[in-house]
Amino acid sequence: MIKMRLIRLLKGSGKYILYQVLWQWISLIAQIVIAINITQLIDNSFYNKISDSNIVKVIITVITGVFIRVLCDRFYTDASFHAGANVKRVLRNQIYEKVLRLGPAYREQVHTSEIVQMAGEGVEQLEVYFSRYLSQFFYSLLAPLTLFTVVMRISMKSAVILLIAVPLIPVVIMLVMIVAKRLLSSYFDIYYGLGDSFLEKLHGMTTLKIYQADKAAADDMDRESEQFRKITMKVLMM
């Protein structure tokens, strides 16, 4: 999904997302040219119309296309890095400043473990969102139209069928997400609860040792970890 609040917060990454889409699209064009030339060579050889000049032309085209794709992959990686370069710094500063504004009473609104996980793994996931997901989302809209334009010159019926089949992918994903929504809610509740329990026991380690309750605390952590493992496996199965 597109989160406009996040995009406005990190609007400096917008041009790099555009670069990612551009390099992927150029790479797709190069791949199409390679495929067309190879299929034409196979067609000519089948009807005994092949010549040395055709072979040389196809070889040069394929080598050039592969070289262009390698360059596009390199430029795409660079743009991806720049798109997510400032994400961690900006978001972690925002989280830190928010905690400072709340003061010592922040625990009344949010658990310490949740803040730690949000500033750690949560920010890492958002970096992937900016550096990979957004560009792939826009590219997934552009690529089918490009393929439709190419295929329609060969077979209009095939092009229309492929274009109609494109929306089925997000529809299936949405159906799966509807089914998994309740499961994911339980997953994050257990996830944050496990982190909060671990942090609480870590802070109280001295007290647990004094009262010889560390073994019971370890058993509790084992049970909670096993519960989290099971819910994680269910999420992965979805």
DRENDREN-818971 format. One record per atom (N, C-alpha, C, O): residue number from 1; chain; x, y, z. Coordinates in steps of 0.02 Angstrom, whole numbers, always signed. Layout:
// DRENDREN-818971
NUM  A  X  Y  Z;
...
// end
This chain:
// DRENDREN-818971
1  A  +42  -60  +0;
1  A  +0  +0  +0;
1  A  +44  +63  +0;
1  A  +101  +61  +24;
2  A  +16  +118  -28;
2  A  +52  +181  -30;
2  A  +34  +222  +31;
2  A  -25  +239  +41;
3  A  +84  +239  +72;
3  A  +74  +280  +132;
3  A  +99  +350  +117;
3  A  +159  +363  +119;
4  A  +52  +396  +103;
4  A  +72  +464  +84;
4  A  +107  +501  +141;
4  A  +149  +544  +128;
5  A  +90  +485  +203;
5  A  +123  +518  +259;
5  A  +197  +502  +260;
5  A  +238  +545  +274;
6  A  +214  +439  +247;
6  A  +284  +419  +245;
6  A  +320  +452  +186;
6  A  +377  +474  +192;
7  A  +286  +455  +129;
7  A  +317  +485  +70;
7  A  +330  +559  +81;
7  A  +382  +585  +61;
8  A  +283  +594  +114;
8  A  +293  +665  +128;
8  A  +349  +675  +179;
8  A  +386  +723  +175;
9  A  +356  +628  +226;
9  A  +408  +633  +276;
9  A  +477  +625  +245;
9  A  +525  +658  +266;
10  A  +482  +583  +194;
10  A  +547  +569  +162;
10  A  +542  +584  +87;
10  A  +558  +541  +46;
11  A  +519  +644  +71;
11  A  +507  +661  +2;
11  A  +571  +666  -39;
11  A  +568  +665  -101;
12  A  +629  +670  -7;
12  A  +692  +673  -44;
12  A  +708  +609  -80;
12  A  +751  +608  -125;
13  A  +675  +554  -62;
13  A  +688  +490  -94;
13  A  +647  +480  -158;
13  A  +657  +431  -194;
14  A  +603  +527  -174;
14  A  +558  +519  -231;
14  A  +594  +513  -297;
14  A  +576  +470  -338;
15  A  +644  +554  -309;
15  A  +679  +552  -373;
15  A  +716  +487  -383;
15  A  +723  +462  -439;
16  A  +742  +458  -328;
16  A  +778  +395  -334;
16  A  +730  +338  -349;
16  A  +748  +290  -383;
17  A  +669  +342  -323;
17  A  +618  +292  -340;
17  A  +602  +296  -415;
17  A  +593  +244  -448;
18  A  +598  +357  -441;
18  A  +587  +366  -513;
18  A  +645  +337  -554;
18  A  +634  +305  -605;
19  A  +706  +347  -530;
19  A  +764  +318  -565;
19  A  +761  +242  -565;
19  A  +777  +210  -615;
20  A  +740  +213  -509;
20  A  +734  +140  -506;
20  A  +686  +114  -558;
20  A  +700  +65  -594;
21  A  +628  +146  -563;
21  A  +578  +125  -612;
21  A  +605  +132  -683;
21  A  +595  +89  -725;
22  A  +641  +187  -696;
22  A  +669  +200  -762;
22  A  +719  +146  -782;
22  A  +717  +120  -837;
23  A  +765  +130  -736;
23  A  +817  +80  -752;
23  A  +786  +11  -761;
23  A  +808  -27  -804;
24  A  +735  -6  -722;
24  A  +701  -70  -731;
24  A  +665  -73  -798;
24  A  +665  -125  -831;
25  A  +635  -18  -818;
25  A  +599  -16  -881;
25  A  +646  -22  -940;
25  A  +632  -58  -988;
26  A  +703  +12  -938;
26  A  +753  +6  -991;
26  A  +780  -66  -994;
26  A  +790  -93  -1049;
27  A  +791  -97  -937;
27  A  +813  -167  -935;
27  A  +761  -213  -966;
27  A  +778  -260  -1001;
28  A  +697  -199  -954;
28  A  +643  -238  -985;
28  A  +644  -231  -1061;
28  A  +635  -280  -1097;
29  A  +653  -170  -1085;
29  A  +656  -158  -1158;
29  A  +714  -198  -1188;
29  A  +707  -228  -1241;
30  A  +772  -197  -1155;
30  A  +830  -234  -1180;
30  A  +815  -309  -1181;
30  A  +835  -343  -1228;
31  A  +781  -334  -1130;
31  A  +763  -405  -1128;
31  A  +715  -423  -1185;
31  A  +721  -476  -1215;
32  A  +668  -379  -1199;
32  A  +620  -391  -1254;
32  A  +657  -394  -1321;
32  A  +643  -437  -1362;
33  A  +704  -347  -1331;
33  A  +742  -346  -1394;
33  A  +783  -410  -1401;
33  A  +786  -439  -1456;
34  A  +813  -433  -1347;
34  A  +852  -496  -1349;
34  A  +806  -554  -1368;
34  A  +824  -595  -1411;
35  A  +748  -558  -1336;
35  A  +702  -614  -1349;
35  A  +678  -613  -1421;
35  A  +673  -665  -1453;
36  A  +661  -554  -1447;
36  A  +637  -549  -1516;
36  A  +691  -572  -1566;
36  A  +676  -609  -1612;
37  A  +752  -551  -1556;
37  A  +806  -570  -1602;
37  A  +821  -644  -1599;
37  A  +833  -675  -1651;
38  A  +820  -673  -1539;
38  A  +833  -745  -1534;
38  A  +777  -786  -1566;
38  A  +790  -834  -1601;
39  A  +714  -765  -1555;
39  A  +658  -802  -1586;
39  A  +659  -795  -1662;
39  A  +642  -842  -1697;
40  A  +678  -737  -1687;
40  A  +683  -728  -1759;
40  A  +738  -772  -1789;
40  A  +731  -800  -1843;
41  A  +793  -779  -1752;
41  A  +847  -823  -1775;
41  A  +824  -896  -1777;
41  A  +839  -932  -1824;
42  A  +787  -917  -1725;
42  A  +761  -986  -1724;
42  A  +711  -996  -1782;
42  A  +711  -1048  -1814;
43  A  +669  -946  -1793;
43  A  +620  -951  -1848;
43  A  +655  -956  -1916;
43  A  +635  -996  -1958;
44  A  +706  -915  -1926;
44  A  +743  -917  -1990;
44  A  +779  -984  -2000;
44  A  +781  -1010  -2055;
45  A  +807  -1011  -1946;
45  A  +841  -1075  -1952;
45  A  +792  -1131  -1966;
45  A  +809  -1179  -2001;
46  A  +731  -1126  -1939;
46  A  +680  -1178  -1951;
46  A  +659  -1179  -2025;
46  A  +647  -1232  -2053;
47  A  +656  -1120  -2056;
47  A  +636  -1116  -2127;
47  A  +696  -1110  -2174;
47  A  +689  -1093  -2232;
48  A  +755  -1126  -2147;
48  A  +817  -1125  -2187;
48  A  +830  -1057  -2219;
48  A  +853  -1053  -2276;
49  A  +816  -1004  -2183;
49  A  +828  -937  -2208;
49  A  +885  -903  -2170;
49  A  +896  -842  -2176;
50  A  +922  -942  -2132;
50  A  +974  -913  -2090;
50  A  +1037  -899  -2132;
50  A  +1051  -934  -2181;
51  A  +1073  -847  -2112;
51  A  +1135  -829  -2146;
51  A  +1186  -807  -2094;
51  A  +1169  -794  -2036;
52  A  +1248  -802  -2116;
52  A  +1301  -782  -2069;
52  A  +1289  -711  -2042;
52  A  +1303  -697  -1984;
53  A  +1264  -668  -2085;
53  A  +1252  -599  -2063;
53  A  +1198  -597  -2010;
53  A  +1201  -556  -1963;
54  A  +1147  -640  -2016;
54  A  +1095  -643  -1966;
54  A  +1122  -666  -1898;
54  A  +1104  -639  -1846;
55  A  +1166  -716  -1901;
55  A  +1195  -742  -1839;
55  A  +1237  -688  -1805;
55  A  +1232  -678  -1744;
56  A  +1278  -654  -1844;
56  A  +1321  -601  -1816;
56  A  +1278  -545  -1787;
56  A  +1293  -519  -1733;
57  A  +1225  -528  -1822;
57  A  +1180  -475  -1798;
57  A  +1149  -493  -1732;
57  A  +1145  -452  -1686;
58  A  +1125  -556  -1727;
58  A  +1093  -578  -1664;
58  A  +1143  -580  -1607;
58  A  +1128  -559  -1551;
59  A  +1204  -604  -1621;
59  A  +1255  -608  -1569;
59  A  +1272  -538  -1542;
59  A  +1276  -528  -1482;
60  A  +1281  -491  -1588;
60  A  +1296  -422  -1568;
60  A  +1238  -392  -1528;
60  A  +1249  -359  -1477;
61  A  +1177  -405  -1551;
61  A  +1118  -378  -1516;
61  A  +1112  -408  -1446;
61  A  +1098  -372  -1398;
62  A  +1123  -473  -1440;
62  A  +1118  -506  -1374;
62  A  +1171  -480  -1327;
62  A  +1157  -466  -1269;
63  A  +1233  -475  -1351;
63  A  +1288  -450  -1308;
63  A  +1273  -378  -1286;
63  A  +1283  -361  -1228;
64  A  +1250  -337  -1333;
64  A  +1233  -267  -1315;
64  A  +1176  -264  -1265;
64  A  +1179  -226  -1217;
65  A  +1125  -306  -1276;
65  A  +1068  -307  -1230;
65  A  +1088  -330  -1160;
65  A  +1066  -301  -1110;
66  A  +1131  -381  -1156;
66  A  +1154  -405  -1091;
66  A  +1195  -351  -1056;
66  A  +1188  -340  -996;
67  A  +1237  -316  -1095;
67  A  +1277  -262  -1066;
67  A  +1233  -206  -1039;
67  A  +1245  -179  -985;
68  A  +1181  -189  -1076;
68  A  +1134  -137  -1053;
68  A  +1098  -159  -990;
68  A  +1089  -119  -944;
69  A  +1078  -222  -987;
69  A  +1044  -247  -928;
69  A  +1090  -247  -867;
69  A  +1068  -231  -811;
70  A  +1153  -263  -877;
70  A  +1201  -261  -821;
70  A  +1208  -190  -795;
70  A  +1209  -178  -735;
71  A  +1214  -142  -842;
71  A  +1219  -72  -821;
71  A  +1156  -49  -785;
71  A  +1160  -14  -734;
72  A  +1099  -69  -811;
72  A  +1036  -50  -779;
72  A  +1030  -79  -709;
72  A  +1007  -45  -662;
73  A  +1051  -141  -700;
73  A  +1050  -172  -634;
73  A  +1096  -134  -586;
73  A  +1079  -125  -527;
74  A  +1153  -113  -611;
74  A  +1200  -75  -569;
74  A  +1170  -8  -549;
74  A  +1173  +11  -491;
75  A  +1142  +28  -598;
75  A  +1112  +93  -583;
75  A  +1051  +85  -538;
75  A  +1038  +128  -495;
76  A  +1014  +31  -548;
76  A  +955  +18  -505;
76  A  +977  +7  -432;
76  A  +945  +32  -386;
77  A  +1031  -30  -423;
77  A  +1056  -42  -355;
77  A  +1079  +23  -322;
77  A  +1065  +34  -263;
78  A  +1113  +65  -361;
78  A  +1135  +130  -333;
78  A  +1075  +173  -314;
78  A  +1074  +204  -260;
79  A  +1025  +176  -358;
79  A  +965  +215  -343;
79  A  +928  +187  -283;
79  A  +901  +225  -242;
80  A  +927  +121  -277;
80  A  +895  +89  -220;
80  A  +930  +107  -155;
80  A  +897  +120  -104;
81  A  +996  +109  -157;
81  A  +1034  +128  -97;
81  A  +1019  +200  -76;
81  A  +1007  +214  -18;
82  A  +1019  +246  -125;
82  A  +1006  +316  -109;
82  A  +933  +327  -87;
82  A  +920  +370  -45;
83  A  +887  +287  -114;
83  A  +817  +294  -94;
83  A  +806  +279  -20;
83  A  +765  +310  +13;
84  A  +845  +230  +6;
84  A  +836  +211  +76;
84  A  +891  +237  +122;
84  A  +893  +219  +180;
85  A  +936  +280  +95;
85  A  +994  +302  +134;
85  A  +974  +343  +195;
85  A  +1002  +333  +249;
86  A  +926  +388  +187;
86  A  +908  +433  +242;
86  A  +850  +408  +284;
86  A  +832  +439  +334;
87  A  +822  +351  +264;
87  A  +762  +327  +299;
87  A  +776  +312  +373;
87  A  +741  +337  +417;
88  A  +828  +273  +385;
88  A  +843  +253  +454;
88  A  +861  +314  +498;
88  A  +838  +319  +555;
89  A  +901  +358  +470;
89  A  +922  +417  +509;
89  A  +862  +461  +527;
89  A  +854  +481  +585;
90  A  +820  +477  +477;
90  A  +764  +522  +489;
90  A  +713  +491  +536;
90  A  +691  +524  +583;
91  A  +695  +429  +524;
91  A  +643  +398  +565;
91  A  +666  +386  +637;
91  A  +627  +396  +684;
92  A  +728  +366  +646;
92  A  +752  +355  +714;
92  A  +759  +421  +752;
92  A  +747  +424  +812;
93  A  +777  +474  +717;
93  A  +777  +540  +749;
93  A  +707  +560  +769;
93  A  +697  +589  +823;
94  A  +658  +546  +726;
94  A  +588  +562  +742;
94  A  +565  +523  +804;
94  A  +532  +551  +848;
95  A  +582  +459  +807;
95  A  +562  +418  +865;
95  A  +595  +444  +928;
95  A  +563  +449  +981;
96  A  +660  +460  +924;
96  A  +696  +484  +983;
96  A  +668  +550  +1008;
96  A  +659  +560  +1068;
97  A  +654  +596  +961;
97  A  +627  +661  +980;
97  A  +557  +653  +1011;
97  A  +539  +690  +1057;
98  A  +518  +605  +985;
98  A  +452  +593  +1013;
98  A  +456  +568  +1085;
98  A  +418  +589  +1128;
99  A  +504  +522  +1098;
99  A  +513  +497  +1166;
99  A  +535  +552  +1213;
99  A  +513  +555  +1270;
100  A  +579  +597  +1188;
100  A  +601  +653  +1230;
100  A  +543  +699  +1246;
100  A  +539  +725  +1302;
101  A  +499  +710  +1198;
101  A  +442  +754  +1211;
101  A  +394  +723  +1263;
101  A  +365  +758  +1304;
102  A  +387  +657  +1260;
102  A  +343  +623  +1308;
102  A  +373  +623  +1378;
102  A  +337  +623  +1428;
103  A  +440  +621  +1382;
103  A  +473  +621  +1447;
103  A  +470  +553  +1481;
103  A  +454  +503  +1449;
104  A  +485  +551  +1546;
104  A  +485  +487  +1582;
104  A  +418  +451  +1582;
104  A  +414  +391  +1594;
105  A  +364  +488  +1569;
105  A  +297  +458  +1570;
105  A  +279  +423  +1505;
105  A  +222  +404  +1495;
106  A  +329  +413  +1461;
106  A  +313  +381  +1396;
106  A  +288  +310  +1405;
106  A  +252  +284  +1362;
107  A  +306  +277  +1461;
107  A  +285  +208  +1473;
107  A  +210  +202  +1482;
107  A  +182  +148  +1474;
108  A  +177  +257  +1497;
108  A  +105  +255  +1504;
108  A  +70  +248  +1437;
108  A  +12  +227  +1434;
109  A  +105  +265  +1383;
109  A  +76  +262  +1316;
109  A  +103  +206  +1273;
109  A  +68  +181  +1229;
110  A  +165  +186  +1285;
110  A  +195  +134  +1243;
110  A  +248  +97  +1284;
110  A  +281  +126  +1326;
111  A  +255  +32  +1271;
111  A  +304  -8  +1306;
111  A  +375  +7  +1279;
111  A  +384  +24  +1221;
112  A  +424  +1  +1324;
112  A  +493  +12  +1304;
112  A  +515  -37  +1250;
112  A  +549  -18  +1203;
113  A  +494  -100  +1257;
113  A  +512  -150  +1207;
113  A  +485  -132  +1138;
113  A  +517  -145  +1087;
114  A  +425  -104  +1136;
114  A  +395  -85  +1072;
114  A  +434  -29  +1039;
114  A  +443  -28  +978;
115  A  +459  +19  +1080;
115  A  +500  +73  +1053;
115  A  +565  +45  +1024;
115  A  +587  +64  +970;
116  A  +596  -1  +1062;
116  A  +659  -31  +1039;
116  A  +649  -69  +973;
116  A  +689  -62  +927;
117  A  +596  -108  +970;
117  A  +583  -147  +909;
117  A  +563  -102  +851;
117  A  +579  -115  +794;
118  A  +527  -48  +867;
118  A  +507  -1  +815;
118  A  +567  +35  +785;
118  A  +573  +43  +725;
119  A  +613  +56  +830;
119  A  +673  +92  +806;
119  A  +723  +45  +774;
119  A  +766  +67  +736;
120  A  +718  -19  +788;
120  A  +764  -67  +759;
120  A  +736  -100  +697;
120  A  +746  -76  +641;
121  A  +701  -155  +707;
121  A  +674  -193  +650;
121  A  +622  -155  +611;
121  A  +618  -161  +550;
122  A  +581  -115  +646;
122  A  +530  -77  +611;
122  A  +558  -28  +560;
122  A  +533  -24  +504;
123  A  +611  +8  +579;
123  A  +643  +55  +533;
123  A  +677  +17  +476;
123  A  +676  +40  +419;
124  A  +706  -40  +491;
124  A  +738  -80  +438;
124  A  +687  -101  +386;
124  A  +701  -101  +326;
125  A  +627  -120  +408;
125  A  +574  -139  +361;
125  A  +552  -80  +319;
125  A  +537  -89  +260;
126  A  +550  -20  +347;
126  A  +531  +39  +309;
126  A  +585  +57  +257;
126  A  +569  +85  +205;
127  A  +647  +41  +273;
127  A  +700  +52  +223;
127  A  +687  +9  +161;
127  A  +695  +32  +105;
128  A  +666  -53  +172;
128  A  +649  -97  +116;
128  A  +588  -69  +79;
128  A  +585  -73  +17;
129  A  +541  -39  +115;
129  A  +482  -10  +85;
129  A  +501  +44  +35;
129  A  +474  +48  -20;
130  A  +548  +88  +55;
130  A  +567  +143  +12;
130  A  +616  +122  -43;
130  A  +612  +145  -99;
131  A  +662  +77  -26;
131  A  +715  +60  -74;
131  A  +694  +6  -124;
131  A  +724  -1  -177;
132  A  +642  -33  -107;
132  A  +622  -88  -151;
132  A  +548  -87  -170;
132  A  +530  -89  -229;
133  A  +505  -83  -119;
133  A  +433  -94  -132;
133  A  +403  -42  -178;
133  A  +370  -59  -227;
134  A  +415  +23  -165;
134  A  +382  +75  -204;
134  A  +401  +72  -277;
134  A  +358  +78  -321;
135  A  +465  +62  -291;
135  A  +486  +58  -361;
135  A  +456  -4  -395;
135  A  +436  +0  -453;
136  A  +453  -60  -359;
136  A  +424  -120  -388;
136  A  +349  -111  -400;
136  A  +322  -138  -449;
137  A  +316  -73  -357;
137  A  +245  -61  -365;
137  A  +230  -23  -430;
137  A  +187  -43  -469;
138  A  +267  +31  -441;
138  A  +256  +71  -501;
138  A  +280  +34  -564;
138  A  +250  +40  -617;
139  A  +333  -4  -557;
139  A  +358  -43  -614;
139  A  +308  -97  -633;
139  A  +301  -113  -692;
140  A  +275  -126  -583;
140  A  +225  -178  -598;
140  A  +165  -151  -636;
140  A  +129  -188  -668;
141  A  +154  -85  -633;
141  A  +102  -54  -673;
141  A  +126  -38  -743;
141  A  +87  -41  -791;
142  A  +189  -20  -749;
142  A  +217  -1  -814;
142  A  +235  -61  -857;
142  A  +224  -59  -918;
143  A  +262  -114  -827;
143  A  +285  -172  -866;
143  A  +229  -206  -905;
143  A  +239  -221  -964;
144  A  +170  -219  -876;
144  A  +117  -252  -915;
144  A  +95  -210  -976;
144  A  +79  -238  -1028;
145  A  +93  -144  -969;
145  A  +74  -102  -1025;
145  A  +127  -106  -1081;
145  A  +110  -106  -1140;
146  A  +190  -108  -1060;
146  A  +244  -115  -1110;
146  A  +239  -182  -1146;
146  A  +245  -184  -1207;
147  A  +229  -235  -1108;
147  A  +223  -301  -1139;
147  A  +161  -306  -1183;
147  A  +162  -338  -1236;
148  A  +107  -274  -1162;
148  A  +46  -273  -1203;
148  A  +58  -239  -1270;
148  A  +35  -263  -1322;
149  A  +95  -183  -1269;
149  A  +110  -147  -1330;
149  A  +152  -190  -1378;
149  A  +142  -187  -1439;
150  A  +198  -230  -1350;
150  A  +240  -272  -1392;
150  A  +202  -333  -1418;
150  A  +205  -349  -1477;
151  A  +166  -366  -1373;
151  A  +132  -429  -1391;
151  A  +74  -416  -1439;
151  A  +58  -459  -1480;
152  A  +41  -358  -1434;
152  A  -17  -344  -1477;
152  A  +3  -342  -1551;
152  A  -40  -354  -1594;
153  A  +66  -328  -1565;
153  A  +89  -328  -1635;
153  A  +95  -399  -1662;
153  A  +96  -411  -1722;
154  A  +99  -448  -1615;
154  A  +106  -518  -1635;
154  A  +39  -553  -1632;
154  A  +18  -587  -1679;
155  A  +4  -544  -1575;
155  A  -62  -576  -1566;
155  A  -103  -534  -1519;
155  A  -89  -530  -1459;
156  A  -155  -502  -1546;
156  A  -197  -459  -1505;
156  A  -234  -499  -1451;
156  A  -242  -476  -1395;
157  A  -256  -559  -1469;
157  A  -292  -601  -1421;
157  A  -248  -618  -1360;
157  A  -270  -612  -1303;
158  A  -186  -639  -1373;
158  A  -140  -655  -1319;
158  A  -125  -594  -1276;
158  A  -121  -599  -1215;
159  A  -117  -537  -1309;
159  A  -102  -475  -1272;
159  A  -159  -456  -1225;
159  A  -148  -436  -1168;
160  A  -221  -463  -1250;
160  A  -279  -446  -1209;
160  A  -286  -494  -1150;
160  A  -300  -472  -1094;
161  A  -275  -558  -1162;
161  A  -280  -608  -1108;
161  A  -228  -594  -1054;
161  A  -243  -596  -994;
162  A  -166  -579  -1075;
162  A  -114  -563  -1026;
162  A  -130  -500  -987;
162  A  -118  -497  -926;
163  A  -157  -450  -1021;
163  A  -174  -387  -987;
163  A  -230  -397  -937;
163  A  -230  -368  -883;
164  A  -280  -438  -955;
164  A  -335  -452  -909;
164  A  -312  -492  -849;
164  A  -338  -483  -793;
165  A  -262  -535  -859;
165  A  -238  -578  -804;
165  A  -196  -539  -754;
165  A  -187  -562  -698;
166  A  -170  -481  -773;
166  A  -126  -442  -728;
166  A  -161  -425  -662;
166  A  -130  -435  -610;
167  A  -223  -398  -662;
167  A  -254  -380  -598;
167  A  -268  -439  -552;
167  A  -282  -429  -493;
168  A  -265  -500  -578;
168  A  -280  -558  -536;
168  A  -227  -566  -481;
168  A  -243  -592  -427;
169  A  -166  -544  -494;
169  A  -113  -552  -444;
169  A  -128  -511  -381;
169  A  -128  -540  -327;
170  A  -140  -445  -386;
170  A  -157  -408  -324;
170  A  -222  -430  -292;
170  A  -229  -427  -231;
171  A  -270  -454  -333;
171  A  -333  -478  -305;
171  A  -321  -539  -260;
171  A  -348  -543  -205;
172  A  -281  -586  -284;
172  A  -265  -645  -245;
172  A  -227  -626  -181;
172  A  -240  -653  -127;
173  A  -181  -578  -188;
173  A  -143  -556  -129;
173  A  -190  -524  -78;
173  A  -182  -536  -18;
174  A  -238  -484  -101;
174  A  -285  -452  -55;
174  A  -329  -504  -20;
174  A  -343  -497  +40;
175  A  -349  -556  -56;
175  A  -389  -609  -24;
175  A  -349  -645  +30;
175  A  -375  -660  +84;
176  A  -286  -658  +16;
176  A  -243  -690  +66;
176  A  -234  -645  +126;
176  A  -235  -669  +183;
177  A  -225  -580  +114;
177  A  -214  -533  +170;
177  A  -277  -527  +213;
177  A  -272  -519  +274;
178  A  -336  -531  +182;
178  A  -398  -529  +222;
178  A  -402  -589  +269;
178  A  -420  -582  +327;
179  A  -384  -647  +242;
179  A  -385  -707  +284;
179  A  -332  -704  +338;
179  A  -343  -727  +394;
180  A  -274  -674  +321;
180  A  -217  -674  +368;
180  A  -219  -615  +417;
180  A  -177  -612  +462;
181  A  -266  -569  +408;
181  A  -266  -508  +450;
181  A  -272  -524  +524;
181  A  -234  -497  +565;
182  A  -318  -569  +541;
182  A  -326  -587  +611;
182  A  -265  -623  +638;
182  A  -244  -612  +695;
183  A  -236  -666  +596;
183  A  -176  -702  +617;
183  A  -117  -655  +628;
183  A  -79  -663  +676;
184  A  -110  -605  +584;
184  A  -56  -556  +592;
184  A  -65  -514  +654;
184  A  -16  -495  +686;
185  A  -127  -498  +670;
185  A  -141  -460  +731;
185  A  -117  -498  +793;
185  A  -85  -470  +837;
186  A  -132  -563  +795;
186  A  -109  -605  +851;
186  A  -33  -610  +851;
186  A  -1  -611  +904;
187  A  -4  -613  +791;
187  A  +69  -619  +785;
187  A  +104  -559  +817;
187  A  +151  -568  +856;
188  A  +81  -499  +801;
188  A  +115  -439  +827;
188  A  +101  -430  +902;
188  A  +144  -405  +938;
189  A  +43  -451  +925;
189  A  +30  -448  +997;
189  A  +79  -493  +1035;
189  A  +107  -472  +1086;
190  A  +89  -553  +1010;
190  A  +136  -599  +1042;
190  A  +208  -574  +1034;
190  A  +248  -581  +1080;
191  A  +223  -545  +976;
191  A  +290  -520  +962;
191  A  +309  -465  +1011;
191  A  +363  -467  +1042;
192  A  +265  -415  +1018;
192  A  +280  -360  +1065;
192  A  +278  -384  +1137;
192  A  +318  -361  +1179;
193  A  +233  -431  +1152;
193  A  +230  -458  +1220;
193  A  +293  -495  +1239;
193  A  +317  -490  +1295;
194  A  +321  -533  +1191;
194  A  +383  -569  +1204;
194  A  +441  -521  +1217;
194  A  +481  -531  +1262;
195  A  +445  -468  +1176;
195  A  +498  -419  +1186;
195  A  +491  -383  +1253;
195  A  +541  -371  +1287;
196  A  +429  -367  +1272;
196  A  +418  -333  +1335;
196  A  +435  -378  +1394;
196  A  +464  -356  +1443;
197  A  +417  -442  +1388;
197  A  +432  -490  +1442;
197  A  +507  -500  +1449;
197  A  +533  -504  +1505;
198  A  +542  -504  +1392;
198  A  +614  -514  +1395;
198  A  +648  -453  +1427;
198  A  +693  -462  +1469;
199  A  +627  -393  +1409;
199  A  +657  -333  +1437;
199  A  +643  -327  +1512;
199  A  +686  -307  +1550;
200  A  +582  -346  +1532;
200  A  +564  -343  +1602;
200  A  +606  -391  +1644;
200  A  +630  -374  +1698;
201  A  +615  -452  +1618;
201  A  +655  -501  +1655;
201  A  +729  -483  +1655;
201  A  +766  -497  +1702;
202  A  +751  -450  +1601;
202  A  +821  -428  +1598;
202  A  +834  -374  +1650;
202  A  +886  -374  +1683;
203  A  +787  -327  +1658;
203  A  +795  -275  +1708;
203  A  +792  -304  +1779;
203  A  +826  -279  +1824;
204  A  +752  -355  +1788;
204  A  +744  -384  +1855;
204  A  +787  -445  +1867;
204  A  +773  -484  +1912;
205  A  +841  -453  +1828;
205  A  +883  -513  +1834;
205  A  +913  -519  +1904;
205  A  +916  -574  +1932;
206  A  +936  -463  +1932;
206  A  +966  -466  +1999;
206  A  +916  -489  +2051;
206  A  +931  -531  +2094;
207  A  +855  -462  +2048;
207  A  +803  -482  +2095;
207  A  +785  -556  +2087;
207  A  +774  -591  +2136;
208  A  +781  -579  +2025;
208  A  +765  -649  +2012;
208  A  +819  -695  +2040;
208  A  +804  -748  +2067;
209  A  +882  -674  +2035;
209  A  +937  -714  +2062;
209  A  +934  -716  +2138;
209  A  +945  -769  +2168;
210  A  +918  -659  +2168;
210  A  +916  -656  +2242;
210  A  +863  -704  +2269;
210  A  +874  -739  +2318;
211  A  +804  -704  +2237;
211  A  +749  -746  +2261;
211  A  +747  -814  +2227;
211  A  +699  -852  +2234;
212  A  +801  -830  +2189;
212  A  +808  -895  +2156;
212  A  +748  -911  +2111;
212  A  +723  -967  +2109;
213  A  +725  -858  +2077;
213  A  +667  -867  +2032;
213  A  +689  -864  +1959;
213  A  +647  -860  +1914;
214  A  +755  -865  +1947;
214  A  +779  -859  +1878;
214  A  +760  -920  +1836;
214  A  +748  -913  +1776;
215  A  +757  -979  +1867;
215  A  +738  -1040  +1830;
215  A  +665  -1035  +1807;
215  A  +649  -1053  +1750;
216  A  +621  -1011  +1851;
216  A  +551  -1004  +1832;
216  A  +543  -951  +1777;
216  A  +503  -959  +1731;
217  A  +582  -897  +1781;
217  A  +580  -845  +1730;
217  A  +604  -872  +1663;
217  A  +576  -856  +1610;
218  A  +656  -914  +1665;
218  A  +681  -944  +1603;
218  A  +629  -991  +1572;
218  A  +621  -993  +1511;
219  A  +594  -1028  +1615;
219  A  +541  -1072  +1590;
219  A  +485  -1032  +1558;
219  A  +457  -1052  +1507;
220  A  +468  -975  +1588;
220  A  +417  -931  +1559;
220  A  +438  -906  +1490;
220  A  +399  -905  +1443;
221  A  +502  -887  +1484;
221  A  +528  -863  +1420;
221  A  +526  -919  +1368;
221  A  +512  -907  +1309;
222  A  +541  -980  +1389;
222  A  +538  -1037  +1343;
222  A  +468  -1048  +1317;
222  A  +458  -1059  +1257;
223  A  +418  -1044  +1362;
223  A  +349  -1053  +1340;
223  A  +327  -997  +1293;
223  A  +294  -1010  +1242;
224  A  +345  -935  +1309;
224  A  +326  -879  +1266;
224  A  +362  -883  +1198;
224  A  +333  -867  +1146;
225  A  +425  -905  +1199;
225  A  +462  -912  +1136;
225  A  +432  -967  +1092;
225  A  +428  -960  +1031;
226  A  +410  -1021  +1124;
226  A  +379  -1076  +1086;
226  A  +313  -1053  +1056;
226  A  +296  -1071  +1000;
227  A  +275  -1013  +1094;
227  A  +212  -986  +1068;
227  A  +225  -940  +1009;
227  A  +188  -941  +959;
228  A  +278  -900  +1014;
228  A  +295  -855  +958;
228  A  +319  -894  +898;
228  A  +304  -876  +841;
229  A  +356  -948  +910;
229  A  +379  -990  +854;
229  A  +319  -1020  +816;
229  A  +319  -1022  +755;
230  A  +269  -1043  +853;
230  A  +211  -1074  +821;
230  A  +172  -1023  +780;
230  A  +151  -1038  +724;
231  A  +162  -963  +807;
231  A  +124  -912  +770;
231  A  +164  -889  +709;
231  A  +134  -871  +658;
232  A  +231  -888  +715;
232  A  +273  -870  +658;
232  A  +266  -921  +602;
232  A  +262  -902  +543;
233  A  +265  -985  +619;
233  A  +257  -1037  +569;
233  A  +189  -1032  +534;
233  A  +184  -1044  +474;
234  A  +138  -1014  +572;
234  A  +72  -1005  +542;
234  A  +71  -947  +493;
234  A  +41  -951  +439;
235  A  +106  -893  +511;
235  A  +109  -835  +466;
235  A  +147  -854  +402;
235  A  +126  -835  +347;
236  A  +202  -890  +409;
236  A  +240  -911  +350;
236  A  +199  -959  +306;
236  A  +206  -957  +245;
237  A  +158  -1000  +337;
237  A  +115  -1045  +297;
237  A  +65  -1005  +256;
237  A  +48  -1025  +200;
238  A  +41  -949  +283;
238  A  -6  -907  +246;
238  A  +28  -876  +185;
238  A  -3  -839  +148;
// end
